[in-house]
Amino acid sequence: MSASDTDPLEVDLGKWEIQLRKGSLSLAVLASLWNGELYGLEILRQLEQIANFTVAEGTIYPLLNRLKAAGFVESHWVEAEAGHPRKYFHLSVSGRRYVIGLSAAWQEFASGMNRLLAPLEPRVRGKRRAS
Amino acid sequence: MVSAVHPEPLETYLRTVKDHLQSLSPEDSAEIIRELRSHVLDCVKGDLSNAAVNATLMRLGDPRDR
């Protein structure tokens, strides 16, 4: 067990970051589909490689199915060369509109927060170097 | 091309998932099972050993929570 596991401040920061990631997951998944269709594992890899966003594998399909039920995502099965069928997901027309709306809201929120957090930046840089 | 015979840990896991999806329609339940099977087979990249399959199933989490 590391010191950060028992430091209440670090534990609280960890919980906060988990909530932040949970709240951003729909946007991240929808955005990953912007350039075209992907199957589940490809979505997970994209989130990890592009955004350093690791998602528990068990959560991705229930989320995709909720997005599908909401009409934002569509899917179809493809008999893959790998020898087993793969389910590919893509954005529906309303899904494309929805992710643009989410992205605009995210960017407005993030730029406001960045302005608010600007005075802390020198300290944050120091913490990044130390960690 | 991987074998159509799926490893026992995977089938056991999927049976447990299916048992806990009684509230869903048979079509929805079958779709979830098919998704999970496809995901596991993607993750193991042809290595159907129990160790490789179990490692993926561990990451998927408790089959009763699907």
Backbone of each chain as ProteinMPNN parsed JSONL, in Angstrom:
{"seq_chain_A": "MSASDTDPLEVDLGKWEIQLRKGSLSLAVLASLWNGELYGLEILRQLEQIANFTVAEGTIYPLLNRLKAAGFVESHWVEAEAGHPRKYFHLSVSGRRYVIGLSAAWQEFASGMNRLLAPLEPRVRGKRRAS", "coords_chain_A": {"N_chain_A": [[0.851, -1.194, 0.0], [0.634, 2.173, -0.924], [1.688, 5.459, 0.22], [-0.052, 7.32, -0.815], [-2.407, 5.953, -0.924], [-3.461, 6.048, 1.571], [-3.504, 8.646, 2.361], [-5.802, 11.026, 3.192], [-6.425, 13.268, 1.619], [-5.434, 12.603, -0.917], [-7.006, 10.351, -1.408], [-9.517, 11.528, -1.546], [-9.15, 13.2, -3.763], [-8.777, 11.238, -5.671], [-11.315, 10.036, -5.701], [-12.829, 12.172, -6.609], [-11.772, 12.502, -9.153], [-12.571, 10.12, -10.325], [-15.351, 10.496, -10.413], [-15.428, 12.676, -12.147], [-14.471, 11.518, -14.498], [-16.436, 9.563, -14.907], [-18.619, 11.191, -15.444], [-17.864, 12.226, -17.847], [-17.824, 10.205, -19.609], [-19.816, 9.435, -21.535], [-19.622, 11.496, -23.447], [-16.961, 11.091, -24.239], [-17.049, 8.512, -25.388], [-18.922, 8.865, -27.462], [-17.553, 10.811, -28.928], [-15.367, 9.337, -29.757], [-16.42, 7.928, -31.808], [-16.728, 9.661, -33.844], [-15.218, 9.799, -36.23], [-15.919, 7.529, -37.58], [-17.134, 4.093, -37.732], [-16.645, 1.827, -34.988], [-15.626, -1.115, -33.162], [-16.311, -2.54, -29.87], [-13.832, -3.049, -28.382], [-12.052, -1.505, -29.84], [-13.01, 1.056, -29.335], [-12.427, 1.29, -26.606], [-9.605, 1.167, -26.727], [-9.03, 3.458, -28.241], [-9.879, 5.511, -26.511], [-8.075, 5.168, -24.484], [-5.57, 5.495, -25.765], [-5.688, 8.014, -27.059], [-6.816, 9.811, -25.209], [-5.842, 9.08, -22.766], [-7.604, 7.779, -21.16], [-8.788, 5.47, -19.265], [-11.096, 2.919, -19.299], [-13.269, 0.852, -17.493], [-13.707, -2.396, -18.653], [-16.121, -3.724, -18.39], [-18.021, -1.74, -18.323], [-18.455, -0.554, -20.754], [-20.199, -1.723, -22.699], [-22.858, -1.721, -21.545], [-23.135, 1.089, -21.468], [-22.938, 1.775, -24.208], [-25.223, 0.487, -25.077], [-27.179, 1.947, -23.757], [-26.83, 4.416, -25.019], [-27.54, 3.661, -27.523], [-30.22, 2.962, -27.139], [-31.175, 5.48, -26.642], [-31.041, 6.538, -29.082], [-28.758, 7.683, -30.144], [-26.683, 6.223, -31.071], [-25.965, 3.679, -33.437], [-25.881, 0.226, -34.463], [-24.282, -2.65, -35.931], [-23.747, -6.059, -36.867], [-20.751, -7.61, -37.925], [-19.269, -10.1, -39.822], [-16.264, -10.888, -38.904], [-12.799, -10.928, -40.007], [-11.293, -12.015, -38.058], [-12.499, -14.28, -37.26], [-14.641, -14.392, -35.654], [-17.847, -12.862, -35.086], [-18.155, -9.283, -35.045], [-19.42, -6.501, -33.265], [-20.192, -3.515, -34.591], [-20.223, -0.043, -33.889], [-21.788, 3.063, -34.618], [-22.269, 6.641, -34.989], [-25.544, 7.95, -34.951], [-27.626, 10.164, -36.937], [-28.834, 11.974, -35.144], [-27.169, 11.466, -33.031], [-24.758, 12.563, -33.902], [-25.429, 15.253, -33.9], [-25.937, 15.532, -31.189], [-23.435, 14.984, -29.987], [-21.938, 17.097, -30.896], [-23.229, 19.181, -29.591], [-22.71, 18.427, -26.908], [-19.958, 18.627, -26.943], [-19.575, 21.349, -27.425], [-20.66, 22.399, -25.073], [-18.922, 21.282, -23.224], [-16.482, 22.498, -23.999], [-16.987, 25.181, -23.513], [-17.401, 25.149, -20.781], [-14.912, 24.133, -19.943], [-13.141, 26.125, -20.832], [-13.931, 28.265, -19.268], [-13.364, 27.258, -16.7], [-10.618, 26.915, -16.976], [-9.79, 29.57, -17.149], [-10.447, 30.378, -14.594], [-8.763, 28.776, -13.125], [-6.265, 29.592, -13.866], [-4.493, 31.222, -12.22], [-3.444, 29.281, -10.547], [-1.747, 27.8, -12.018], [1.204, 27.855, -12.078], [1.799, 26.431, -9.712], [0.54, 24.028, -10.25], [2.012, 23.076, -12.386], [4.419, 22.575, -11.063], [3.604, 20.488, -9.4], [2.975, 18.547, -11.277], [5.536, 18.012, -12.302], [6.717, 16.937, -10.047], [5.285, 14.611, -9.615]], "CA_chain_A": [[0.0, 0.0, 0.0], [1.443, 3.376, -0.985], [1.25, 6.531, 1.109], [-1.183, 8.032, -1.413], [-3.631, 5.193, -0.69], [-3.987, 6.31, 2.907], [-3.612, 10.093, 2.554], [-7.214, 11.37, 2.927], [-6.517, 14.235, 0.517], [-5.25, 11.859, -2.174], [-8.182, 9.488, -1.573], [-10.604, 12.395, -1.975], [-8.838, 13.594, -5.147], [-9.029, 10.063, -6.507], [-12.773, 9.876, -5.841], [-13.304, 13.277, -7.447], [-11.367, 12.225, -10.536], [-13.438, 9.035, -10.816], [-16.647, 11.11, -10.751], [-15.217, 13.504, -13.341], [-14.369, 10.6, -15.65], [-17.764, 8.965, -15.121], [-19.481, 12.207, -16.051], [-17.384, 12.552, -19.197], [-17.697, 8.983, -20.399], [-20.691, 9.444, -22.725], [-19.005, 12.384, -24.44], [-15.742, 10.459, -24.757], [-17.416, 7.387, -26.267], [-19.533, 9.417, -28.68], [-16.506, 11.489, -29.704], [-14.491, 8.326, -30.369], [-17.109, 7.406, -32.996], [-16.934, 10.762, -34.785], [-14.574, 9.542, -37.534], [-16.397, 6.31, -38.226], [-17.585, 3.029, -36.837], [-15.65, 1.071, -34.226], [-16.199, -2.119, -32.271], [-16.094, -2.204, -28.465], [-12.432, -2.998, -27.948], [-11.422, -0.355, -30.506], [-13.413, 2.262, -28.601], [-11.629, 1.321, -25.376], [-8.212, 1.475, -27.082], [-8.96, 4.867, -28.656], [-9.989, 6.364, -25.327], [-6.831, 5.02, -23.738], [-4.419, 6.013, -26.507], [-5.816, 9.435, -27.396], [-7.169, 10.666, -24.069], [-5.345, 8.493, -21.519], [-8.874, 7.565, -20.463], [-8.977, 4.031, -19.113], [-12.49, 2.618, -18.944], [-13.476, -0.554, -17.106], [-14.285, -3.073, -19.821], [-17.506, -4.109, -18.126], [-18.959, -0.607, -18.368], [-18.59, 0.034, -22.091], [-21.375, -2.208, -23.452], [-24.097, -1.121, -21.019], [-23.214, 2.488, -21.903], [-23.257, 1.79, -25.639], [-26.627, 0.088, -25.246], [-28.014, 3.092, -23.349], [-26.733, 5.416, -26.091], [-28.311, 3.123, -28.639], [-31.643, 3.094, -26.784], [-31.503, 6.909, -26.738], [-31.051, 6.899, -30.507], [-27.545, 8.406, -30.523], [-25.734, 5.261, -31.641], [-26.543, 2.528, -34.132], [-24.884, -0.848, -34.499], [-24.546, -3.802, -36.792], [-22.765, -7.137, -36.716], [-19.943, -7.901, -39.112], [-18.5, -11.345, -39.721], [-14.901, -10.369, -39.009], [-11.729, -11.832, -40.44], [-10.734, -12.662, -36.864], [-13.135, -15.578, -37.101], [-15.879, -14.269, -34.865], [-18.514, -11.615, -35.464], [-17.905, -8.101, -34.212], [-20.506, -5.529, -33.314], [-19.675, -2.17, -34.855], [-21.098, 1.062, -33.467], [-21.56, 4.36, -35.273], [-23.183, 7.701, -34.56], [-26.724, 8.238, -35.777], [-27.692, 11.6, -37.265], [-29.061, 12.737, -33.907], [-25.958, 11.293, -32.225], [-23.759, 13.543, -34.368], [-25.863, 16.564, -33.388], [-25.813, 15.496, -29.731], [-22.025, 15.065, -29.561], [-21.504, 18.474, -31.155], [-23.768, 19.962, -28.474], [-21.947, 18.088, -25.701], [-18.597, 19.144, -27.106], [-19.635, 22.808, -27.249], [-20.868, 22.653, -23.642], [-17.654, 20.92, -22.563], [-15.438, 23.489, -24.281], [-17.331, 26.423, -22.822], [-17.151, 24.903, -19.361], [-13.468, 23.956, -19.726], [-12.396, 27.385, -20.957], [-14.23, 29.044, -18.069], [-12.598, 26.686, -15.587], [-9.196, 27.206, -17.195], [-9.563, 30.973, -16.76], [-10.528, 30.425, -13.136], [-7.627, 28.037, -12.546], [-4.996, 30.126, -14.386], [-3.529, 31.627, -11.175], [-2.85, 28.106, -9.882], [-0.961, 27.042, -13.002], [2.616, 27.59, -11.695], [1.829, 25.383, -8.681], [0.125, 22.772, -10.875], [3.187, 22.611, -13.157], [5.354, 22.016, -10.081], [3.071, 19.197, -8.925], [3.119, 17.594, -12.393], [6.946, 17.612, -12.37], [7.042, 16.132, -8.867], [4.593, 13.313, -9.583]], "C_chain_A": [[0.879, 1.232, 0.0], [0.854, 4.43, -0.06], [0.009, 7.222, 0.556], [-2.497, 7.283, -1.207], [-4.272, 5.55, 0.643], [-4.124, 7.803, 3.19], [-5.045, 10.512, 2.213], [-7.376, 12.342, 1.764], [-6.404, 13.52, -0.827], [-6.456, 10.962, -2.457], [-9.332, 10.32, -2.12], [-10.401, 12.85, -3.423], [-9.129, 12.453, -6.113], [-10.515, 9.873, -6.754], [-13.329, 10.948, -6.772], [-12.976, 13.002, -8.916], [-12.227, 11.107, -11.137], [-14.79, 9.607, -11.241], [-16.551, 11.943, -12.031], [-15.183, 12.625, -14.597], [-15.718, 9.948, -15.955], [-18.66, 9.941, -15.865], [-19.102, 12.527, -17.488], [-17.437, 11.354, -20.136], [-18.571, 8.971, -21.659], [-20.082, 10.299, -23.823], [-17.789, 11.71, -25.068], [-16.078, 9.34, -25.746], [-18.018, 7.904, -27.57], [-18.468, 10.085, -29.554], [-15.596, 10.484, -30.407], [-15.095, 7.79, -31.667], [-17.259, 8.463, -34.094], [-16.39, 10.431, -36.188], [-15.035, 8.26, -38.216], [-16.699, 5.225, -37.218], [-16.413, 2.284, -36.201], [-16.362, -0.044, -33.468], [-15.718, -1.844, -30.842], [-14.646, -2.049, -28.046], [-11.696, -1.824, -28.603], [-11.782, 0.95, -29.8], [-12.56, 2.398, -27.337], [-10.189, 1.729, -25.665], [-8.057, 2.944, -27.474], [-8.983, 5.791, -27.443], [-8.674, 6.35, -24.549], [-5.675, 5.725, -24.458], [-4.509, 7.518, -26.734], [-5.996, 10.287, -26.146], [-6.627, 10.152, -22.739], [-6.518, 8.19, -20.572], [-9.124, 6.059, -20.402], [-10.38, 3.753, -18.589], [-12.583, 1.14, -18.576], [-14.235, -1.255, -18.229], [-15.757, -3.411, -19.621], [-18.501, -2.976, -18.263], [-19.267, -0.151, -19.788], [-19.868, -0.434, -22.811], [-22.702, -1.719, -22.881], [-24.253, 0.339, -21.452], [-23.583, 2.578, -23.38], [-24.723, 1.421, -25.874], [-27.577, 1.193, -24.794], [-28.013, 4.16, -24.443], [-27.527, 4.967, -27.318], [-29.814, 3.279, -28.365], [-32.091, 4.547, -26.895], [-31.489, 7.395, -28.182], [-29.806, 7.623, -30.981], [-26.533, 7.512, -31.258], [-26.515, 4.154, -32.34], [-25.461, 1.454, -34.228], [-25.269, -1.902, -35.528], [-23.414, -4.813, -36.613], [-22.042, -7.368, -38.038], [-19.205, -9.211, -38.867], [-17.04, -10.988, -39.973], [-13.914, -11.423, -39.478], [-11.143, -12.602, -39.261], [-11.381, -14.023, -36.616], [-14.358, -15.543, -36.211], [-16.533, -12.948, -35.244], [-18.177, -10.48, -34.493], [-19.075, -7.141, -34.376], [-19.896, -4.13, -33.472], [-20.723, -1.124, -34.486], [-20.75, 2.306, -34.275], [-22.585, 5.364, -34.781], [-24.37, 7.77, -35.508], [-26.686, 9.732, -36.123], [-27.906, 12.41, -35.984], [-27.87, 12.588, -32.959], [-24.879, 12.292, -32.614], [-24.128, 14.94, -33.85], [-25.625, 16.64, -31.88], [-24.354, 15.674, -29.304], [-21.448, 16.451, -29.855], [-21.978, 19.375, -30.01], [-22.999, 19.708, -27.188], [-20.555, 18.704, -25.755], [-18.561, 20.652, -26.902], [-19.779, 23.143, -25.77], [-19.588, 22.374, -22.862], [-16.613, 22.029, -22.756], [-15.716, 24.814, -23.577], [-17.022, 26.285, -21.327], [-15.642, 24.855, -19.092], [-12.737, 25.287, -19.86], [-12.684, 28.292, -19.774], [-13.418, 28.551, -16.883], [-11.112, 26.984, -15.743], [-8.864, 28.649, -16.834], [-9.522, 31.07, -15.235], [-9.281, 29.816, -12.49], [-6.27, 28.605, -12.959], [-4.018, 30.549, -13.281], [-2.832, 30.455, -10.489], [-1.815, 27.411, -10.754], [0.502, 26.82, -12.597], [2.74, 26.47, -10.663], [1.49, 24.022, -9.304], [1.288, 22.198, -11.678], [4.191, 21.95, -12.23], [4.914, 20.646, -9.614], [3.224, 18.139, -10.01], [4.551, 17.08, -12.473], [7.274, 16.652, -11.235], [6.428, 14.736, -8.939], [5.071, 12.396, -10.689]], "O_chain_A": [[1.781, 1.344, 0.83], [-0.289, 4.332, 0.386], [-0.866, 7.655, 1.306], [-3.572, 7.874, -1.297], [-5.477, 5.378, 0.827], [-4.787, 8.191, 4.152], [-5.465, 10.371, 1.065], [-8.345, 12.257, 1.01], [-7.169, 13.789, -1.754], [-6.879, 10.827, -3.605], [-10.039, 9.894, -3.033], [-11.346, 12.885, -4.211], [-9.649, 12.657, -7.21], [-10.934, 9.585, -7.875], [-14.185, 10.675, -7.614], [-13.796, 13.239, -9.803], [-12.567, 11.148, -12.32], [-15.315, 9.251, -12.296], [-17.446, 11.927, -12.875], [-15.787, 12.952, -15.619], [-16.095, 9.799, -17.117], [-19.369, 9.566, -16.799], [-19.918, 13.036, -18.256], [-17.131, 11.475, -21.322], [-18.121, 8.549, -22.724], [-20.028, 9.892, -24.983], [-17.609, 11.752, -26.285], [-15.466, 9.236, -26.809], [-17.664, 7.436, -28.653], [-18.483, 9.941, -30.777], [-15.111, 10.739, -31.509], [-14.382, 7.263, -32.52], [-17.842, 8.196, -35.145], [-17.021, 10.743, -37.198], [-14.583, 7.947, -39.318], [-16.541, 5.409, -36.011], [-15.346, 2.135, -36.796], [-17.55, 0.062, -33.165], [-14.83, -1.019, -30.627], [-14.269, -1.05, -27.433], [-10.817, -1.22, -27.988], [-10.947, 1.847, -29.683], [-12.041, 3.473, -27.035], [-9.613, 2.54, -24.94], [-7.084, 3.596, -27.096], [-8.201, 6.738, -27.36], [-8.224, 7.372, -24.031], [-4.901, 6.456, -23.84], [-3.507, 8.221, -26.611], [-5.402, 11.359, -26.03], [-6.922, 10.727, -21.691], [-6.413, 8.334, -19.353], [-9.608, 5.455, -21.359], [-10.791, 4.291, -17.56], [-12.037, 0.284, -19.272], [-15.269, -0.774, -18.694], [-16.543, -3.388, -20.568], [-19.707, -3.218, -18.316], [-20.243, 0.566, -20.006], [-20.541, 0.368, -23.458], [-23.59, -1.339, -23.644], [-25.358, 0.782, -21.766], [-24.446, 3.369, -23.758], [-25.378, 1.973, -26.757], [-28.652, 1.365, -25.369], [-29.053, 4.739, -24.758], [-28.102, 5.779, -28.044], [-30.577, 3.677, -29.244], [-33.251, 4.819, -27.206], [-31.878, 8.527, -28.468], [-29.781, 8.131, -32.102], [-25.651, 7.997, -31.967], [-27.586, 3.749, -31.889], [-24.272, 1.744, -34.09], [-26.427, -2.017, -35.93], [-22.288, -4.463, -36.258], [-22.639, -7.327, -39.114], [-18.587, -9.397, -37.819], [-16.627, -10.807, -41.118], [-14.148, -12.626, -39.366], [-10.578, -13.683, -39.423], [-10.86, -14.826, -35.843], [-15.035, -16.556, -36.036], [-15.853, -12.018, -35.675], [-17.95, -10.693, -33.302], [-19.639, -6.988, -35.46], [-19.183, -3.642, -32.595], [-21.918, -1.288, -34.73], [-19.586, 2.57, -34.575], [-23.625, 5.001, -34.232], [-24.212, 7.662, -36.724], [-25.816, 10.465, -35.652], [-27.233, 13.418, -35.767], [-27.593, 13.49, -32.169], [-24.168, 12.81, -31.753], [-23.265, 15.706, -33.42], [-25.177, 17.661, -31.358], [-24.065, 16.423, -28.371], [-20.567, 16.922, -29.136], [-21.228, 20.221, -29.522], [-22.671, 20.644, -26.458], [-20.044, 19.227, -24.765], [-17.635, 21.179, -26.285], [-19.116, 24.048, -25.263], [-19.216, 23.126, -21.961], [-15.95, 22.446, -21.806], [-14.797, 25.484, -23.106], [-16.459, 27.185, -20.704], [-15.155, 25.459, -18.136], [-11.813, 25.562, -19.095], [-11.797, 29.012, -19.315], [-12.848, 29.352, -16.143], [-10.426, 27.271, -14.763], [-7.799, 28.93, -16.284], [-8.671, 31.754, -14.665], [-8.811, 30.279, -11.451], [-5.236, 28.157, -12.464], [-2.825, 30.265, -13.389], [-1.755, 30.618, -9.916], [-1.089, 26.535, -10.285], [1.007, 25.708, -12.751], [3.664, 25.66, -10.725], [2.071, 23.0, -8.94], [1.528, 20.991, -11.66], [4.75, 20.902, -12.552], [5.735, 19.745, -9.448], [3.555, 16.988, -9.726], [4.782, 15.889, -12.681], [8.006, 15.68, -11.42], [6.983, 13.784, -8.389], [4.593, 11.267, -10.805]]}, "seq_chain_B": "MVSAVHPEPLETYLRTVKDHLQSLSPEDSAEIIRELRSHVLDCVKGDLSNAAVNATLMRLGDPRDR", "coords_chain_B": {"N_chain_B": [[-7.887, -17.726, -38.224], [-9.976, -18.442, -35.575], [-10.858, -21.209, -33.454], [-14.208, -22.526, -33.516], [-15.024, -23.603, -31.224], [-15.583, -22.675, -28.002], [-13.774, -21.622, -25.079], [-14.129, -23.25, -21.879], [-14.192, -21.615, -19.445], [-15.181, -19.215, -20.451], [-17.701, -19.938, -21.459], [-18.938, -20.735, -19.096], [-18.96, -18.319, -17.694], [-20.627, -16.81, -19.388], [-22.988, -18.251, -19.189], [-23.677, -17.706, -16.561], [-24.054, -14.945, -16.718], [-26.259, -14.927, -18.425], [-28.167, -16.207, -16.826], [-28.667, -14.189, -15.053], [-29.987, -12.309, -16.451], [-32.67, -12.447, -16.627], [-34.754, -10.65, -16.571], [-34.741, -9.375, -18.946], [-35.732, -9.347, -22.45], [-35.635, -12.37, -24.441], [-34.271, -11.816, -26.818], [-32.798, -9.454, -26.281], [-31.202, -10.389, -24.215], [-29.754, -12.396, -25.54], [-28.336, -10.821, -27.293], [-26.625, -9.374, -25.621], [-25.074, -11.449, -24.593], [-23.839, -12.271, -26.93], [-22.362, -9.992, -27.574], [-20.58, -9.901, -25.392], [-19.196, -12.322, -25.728], [-17.94, -11.847, -28.168], [-16.333, -9.674, -27.452], [-14.568, -10.823, -25.583], [-13.265, -12.7, -27.194], [-12.011, -10.972, -28.961], [-10.236, -9.709, -27.209], [-8.496, -11.78, -26.358], [-7.148, -12.442, -28.603], [-6.935, -14.829, -30.156], [-5.672, -16.544, -28.399], [-6.777, -19.054, -26.69], [-6.383, -20.136, -24.225], [-7.1, -21.102, -20.825], [-5.981, -19.34, -19.01], [-5.593, -16.917, -20.416], [-8.205, -16.322, -21.171], [-9.48, -16.184, -18.68], [-8.187, -13.964, -17.589], [-9.196, -11.879, -19.114], [-11.905, -12.119, -18.47], [-11.827, -11.463, -15.803], [-11.315, -8.738, -15.969], [-13.67, -7.892, -17.094], [-15.416, -8.166, -15.043], [-17.772, -9.053, -12.392], [-19.998, -11.571, -13.412], [-22.597, -11.502, -12.601], [-23.297, -8.93, -12.459], [-23.971, -7.82, -14.869]], "CA_chain_B": [[-9.247, -18.147, -37.871], [-9.992, -19.159, -34.309], [-11.795, -22.331, -33.415], [-15.572, -22.18, -33.114], [-15.223, -24.147, -29.878], [-15.177, -21.64, -27.063], [-13.237, -22.192, -23.841], [-15.112, -23.49, -20.826], [-14.42, -20.476, -18.53], [-16.014, -18.219, -21.133], [-19.084, -20.42, -21.505], [-19.459, -20.691, -17.717], [-19.219, -16.899, -17.411], [-21.784, -16.361, -20.168], [-24.19, -18.894, -18.621], [-24.033, -16.959, -15.344], [-24.627, -13.674, -17.18], [-27.607, -15.207, -18.966], [-29.054, -16.508, -15.688], [-28.986, -12.946, -14.345], [-30.642, -11.377, -17.377], [-34.035, -12.973, -16.792], [-35.744, -9.566, -16.728], [-34.693, -8.883, -20.333], [-36.323, -10.225, -23.465], [-34.638, -13.335, -24.923], [-33.47, -11.18, -27.879], [-31.831, -8.548, -25.644], [-30.273, -11.22, -23.464], [-28.868, -13.049, -26.518], [-27.467, -9.782, -27.859], [-25.585, -9.085, -24.616], [-24.183, -12.619, -24.571], [-23.057, -12.244, -28.18], [-21.408, -8.879, -27.418], [-19.529, -10.276, -24.431], [-18.371, -13.372, -26.34], [-17.123, -11.197, -29.182], [-15.325, -8.86, -26.763], [-13.537, -11.702, -24.999], [-12.475, -13.279, -28.291], [-11.13, -9.893, -29.443], [-9.182, -9.443, -26.217], [-7.505, -12.861, -26.231], [-6.415, -12.495, -29.886], [-6.658, -16.199, -30.597], [-5.151, -17.38, -27.309], [-7.968, -19.549, -25.986], [-6.018, -20.819, -22.977], [-7.912, -20.658, -19.682], [-5.338, -18.179, -18.362], [-5.873, -15.703, -21.19], [-9.651, -16.044, -21.102], [-9.81, -15.765, -17.31], [-7.671, -12.605, -17.37], [-10.175, -10.966, -19.717], [-13.148, -12.182, -17.704], [-11.593, -10.699, -14.568], [-11.457, -7.31, -16.287], [-15.089, -7.621, -17.369], [-16.092, -8.056, -13.747], [-18.703, -10.089, -11.935], [-21.024, -11.837, -14.426], [-23.944, -11.238, -12.046], [-23.524, -7.471, -12.507], [-24.189, -7.337, -16.256]], "C_chain_B": [[-9.205, -18.924, -36.56], [-11.03, -20.278, -34.363], [-13.181, -21.851, -32.998], [-15.887, -22.723, -31.723], [-14.704, -23.118, -28.883], [-14.739, -22.255, -25.734], [-14.277, -22.239, -22.723], [-15.283, -22.295, -19.872], [-15.323, -19.41, -19.154], [-17.475, -18.667, -21.13], [-19.729, -20.404, -20.118], [-19.849, -19.264, -17.351], [-20.509, -16.459, -18.118], [-23.085, -17.002, -19.666], [-24.661, -18.139, -17.377], [-24.651, -15.613, -15.721], [-26.074, -13.908, -17.606], [-28.606, -15.46, -17.836], [-29.499, -15.246, -14.966], [-29.612, -11.897, -15.265], [-32.095, -11.779, -17.613], [-35.056, -11.869, -17.059], [-35.769, -9.038, -18.168], [-35.409, -9.852, -21.274], [-35.244, -11.212, -23.923], [-33.729, -12.718, -25.993], [-32.396, -10.277, -27.268], [-30.763, -9.339, -24.892], [-29.254, -11.866, -24.421], [-27.883, -12.045, -27.115], [-26.307, -9.466, -26.902], [-24.575, -10.233, -24.561], [-23.268, -12.6, -25.803], [-21.984, -11.149, -28.12], [-20.235, -9.285, -26.531], [-18.6, -11.331, -25.028], [-17.421, -12.749, -27.365], [-15.99, -10.384, -28.534], [-14.191, -9.732, -26.222], [-12.655, -12.273, -26.112], [-11.569, -12.221, -28.929], [-9.944, -9.706, -28.501], [-8.107, -10.526, -26.211], [-6.709, -13.078, -27.52], [-6.015, -13.921, -30.261], [-6.09, -17.107, -29.53], [-6.33, -17.836, -26.449], [-7.614, -20.326, -24.72], [-6.889, -20.27, -21.843], [-7.325, -19.412, -19.042], [-5.689, -16.885, -19.089], [-7.343, -15.318, -21.077], [-10.019, -15.538, -19.708], [-9.338, -14.346, -17.026], [-8.66, -11.582, -17.941], [-11.471, -10.942, -18.91], [-13.027, -11.423, -16.386], [-11.807, -9.211, -14.82], [-12.915, -6.948, -16.567], [-15.901, -7.518, -16.081], [-17.08, -9.185, -13.501], [-19.818, -10.312, -12.958], [-22.438, -11.565, -13.917], [-24.294, -9.758, -12.1], [-23.796, -6.949, -13.909], [-25.484, -6.596, -16.344]], "O_chain_B": [[-8.501, -19.927, -36.439], [-11.937, -20.285, -35.194], [-13.317, -20.898, -32.23], [-16.892, -22.352, -31.117], [-13.534, -22.739, -28.917], [-15.27, -23.284, -25.314], [-15.17, -21.396, -22.636], [-16.418, -21.978, -19.513], [-16.128, -18.785, -18.464], [-18.374, -17.88, -20.835], [-20.914, -20.1, -19.979], [-20.913, -19.021, -16.781], [-21.369, -15.817, -17.516], [-24.147, -16.383, -19.71], [-25.858, -17.953, -17.158], [-25.641, -15.188, -15.126], [-26.985, -13.185, -17.202], [-29.744, -14.991, -17.882], [-30.562, -15.216, -14.344], [-29.745, -10.732, -14.888], [-32.673, -11.49, -18.66], [-36.089, -12.105, -17.686], [-36.702, -8.339, -18.562], [-35.655, -11.01, -20.936], [-34.055, -10.916, -23.803], [-32.549, -13.058, -26.069], [-31.234, -10.319, -27.674], [-29.58, -9.002, -24.927], [-28.054, -11.879, -24.148], [-26.735, -12.385, -27.404], [-25.162, -9.311, -27.326], [-23.367, -10.005, -24.491], [-22.073, -12.88, -25.708], [-20.851, -11.35, -28.556], [-19.071, -9.054, -26.859], [-17.382, -11.261, -24.866], [-16.239, -13.09, -27.414], [-14.85, -10.401, -28.999], [-13.012, -9.416, -26.386], [-11.432, -12.319, -25.976], [-10.474, -12.546, -29.389], [-8.802, -9.564, -28.937], [-6.924, -10.215, -26.074], [-5.718, -13.807, -27.529], [-4.871, -14.17, -30.641], [-6.027, -18.321, -29.725], [-6.814, -17.095, -25.593], [-8.435, -21.083, -24.2], [-7.352, -19.13, -21.893], [-8.056, -18.533, -18.587], [-6.037, -15.883, -18.463], [-7.682, -14.147, -20.91], [-10.778, -14.579, -19.57], [-10.005, -13.602, -16.307], [-8.925, -10.55, -17.324], [-12.06, -9.884, -18.693], [-13.99, -10.82, -15.911], [-12.399, -8.509, -14.0], [-13.339, -5.823, -16.306], [-16.942, -6.862, -16.041], [-17.202, -10.126, -14.285], [-20.509, -9.366, -13.337], [-23.368, -11.414, -14.709], [-25.429, -9.368, -11.826], [-23.846, -5.735, -14.108], [-25.847, -6.114, -17.417]]}, "name": "protein", "num_of_chains": 2, "seq": "MSASDTDPLEVDLGKWEIQLRKGSLSLAVLASLWNGELYGLEILRQLEQIANFTVAEGTIYPLLNRLKAAGFVESHWVEAEAGHPRKYFHLSVSGRRYVIGLSAAWQEFASGMNRLLAPLEPRVRGKRRASMVSAVHPEPLETYLRTVKDHLQSLSPEDSAEIIRELRSHVLDCVKGDLSNAAVNATLMRLGDPRDR"}
